[in-house]
Amino acid sequence: MPLIRIDAIAGRTEDEIKTLLDSAHRAMLAAFKVPERDRYQVYTEHLASHLIAQDTGLDIPRTQKFVLVTVTTRPRSRAEKEAFYKLLCQELWEHCAIATSDVMISLVQNTDEDWSFGNGRAQFLTGEL
């Protein structure tokens, strides 16, 4: 159920995008222990001049491979969050050659009442999920 949004600088091939999304999904499955079919992802490309991600003074170098990953999810423990950060960076490095310095992650938490998967119902509240 986590919704993963990835913002990136334009220029990746369709195969590269698929690999990136698959990598993010594997990290999410491992860290959050959700079902395999809980896959909700949006990939958006931007002109380089339209995506600015500095380093908050941490001296983290950025390249054209930079990705901003925003995950909207139910509350997660600190351990789950830290596992996701680490696993996502590992996946993106191993499968996409994206350096850990080019991965920025933001988790946005919400509750069961904030989700409807269709048909105008809140399935977590109705007991369907």
Secondary structure, DSSP 8 states (H G I E B T S, - for coil): --EEEEEEES---HHHHHHHHHHHHHHHHHHH---TT--EEEEEEE-GGG-----TTS-----TT-EEEEEEES---HHHHHHHHHHHHHHHHHHH---GGGEEEEEEE--GGG---BTTB-HHHHT--
